[in-house]
Amino acid sequence: MFTFLLVVHAIIAAALVTVILMQRSEGGGLGMGGSPSGLMSARGAADFLTRMTSILATLFVAMSIALAFLAASSKTQTIDTSLARTVPAPRQDAVPNAPADAAPVSANGVAPATVPADNGAVPLAR
């Protein structure tokens, strides 16, 4: 139903553009020629095109509102996750709040350099 109304809406839009372009403007427009009597006289054609423009514009606005209501009240309101990106888990060294077992920090904000005691090396001096 929605697709059908969408196609009808596109046809109305194309007809509206055509009728607007056919109207006489200061430069003459696309509406050229015609018989001098009846509907195709200059005045008759102008009245017809003006009337068709207002009818098509009204239909266009009404169809736009109807399509908006149909789209909003759709029974399948799901979120399309086909383009969703997965966010990787943050690295442990990038966590701003260090865990309680983190290395101690001296008064100047620098961690002291130490070497494990089991290898027999002397701790580094500052």
N, C-alpha and C positions, 0 to 999 in steps of 0.2 A: 504494500500500500504506500509506504513512504517513498520507495523508489519511483513508483508511478507518478505520485504527486510532484516529486522532484523533477521528473522529465517534463511534466506539464508546466511547471514553473519556469524551466529553461526555455520552453517554446513561447510562453507569454513574454519573457524577457526579450527574446529575439524579435518577436512581433512588435513590442514596444519600441525597441531601437529602430526598427525599420520604419514604423509610422512617424516617429520623431524626425528621422532623416528625410522623409518625403515631404514634410511641411515646408511651406515657403518661408524663407527667412529674408534678410536684407539682400543676400546674394542670389536668391532665386531657389535654393534648395535642390533636391533631386526630383521634386514633382514637376515635370515639364510636360507641356502639351495638354491634350484633352479636347473634347468637343465643346463648343461654346454654349450648349444648352443642357439643362437638367442637372444631374448629379455631378457631371464632370466639368461644369463651368468653374471658373476661378473661385467664386464664392461658395458654390456647392461642394467642391473638393476641400476647401478650407474648413467648412463646417463639418464635413464628414471626418476629416483627419483630426480635427480638434475633438470631436465626439469620441472617436476611436482611441485617441490618446488618453482621454480621461477614463474611459472604460477599462483599457488595458492597465493603466496605472492603478486603478482601484483593485483590479484582479491581482496584480502583482503584489500589492501591499497585503491584501487578504490572504493570498497564498503564503507569503512570507511569515505572517503571524501563525497561520495554521501549521506550517512546517516546523516552526519554533516550538509550538505546543506539542506536536507529535514527537519531536526529538527529545523534549524534556520529560515527557510522560512515557518514555519507552520502558517496557517491562524488563528488558535486559540492561540494567544499569551496572555494567562492569567496567573496570578500569583496564585498558589495554596495557599489559606489561611486557609486550614483545620487545620493546626498545629499552626496557629498564636495565640500568647498569648495576652490577653487584659491587658493593663497596668492600674492599679488602679489610681484614681485621687490622687494627693499628699495631705497629711493632712495639715491643716492650721497651726499647730504648727511646722511643719517641713519646712515651707517656710522661706528661709534665709532673705528675705526682708520683715520686719514686716510692717503692714499697719500703716497709720498715727495716728490712734487712739489707738496705743499700749501703754503699761504702760511706764511712763518716766524712764529714766536710769540716775543714778547719775554719778558723775565724774569718779568714779573708775570702772564703767561698770556694777554695780549691781543695780537691780531695788529695790527701797525702799519697805519694807514690810508694808502694810497698811491694816486696817480692815475697812469695810464699817461703816460709822458713824451712821446709823439708828439702830444698835443693842445695842448701849450704851457702847460698850467696848472701852477700852483705846488702842490707837495705840501701836504697838510693838516697843520697843526700839531696837536700833542697837547694 
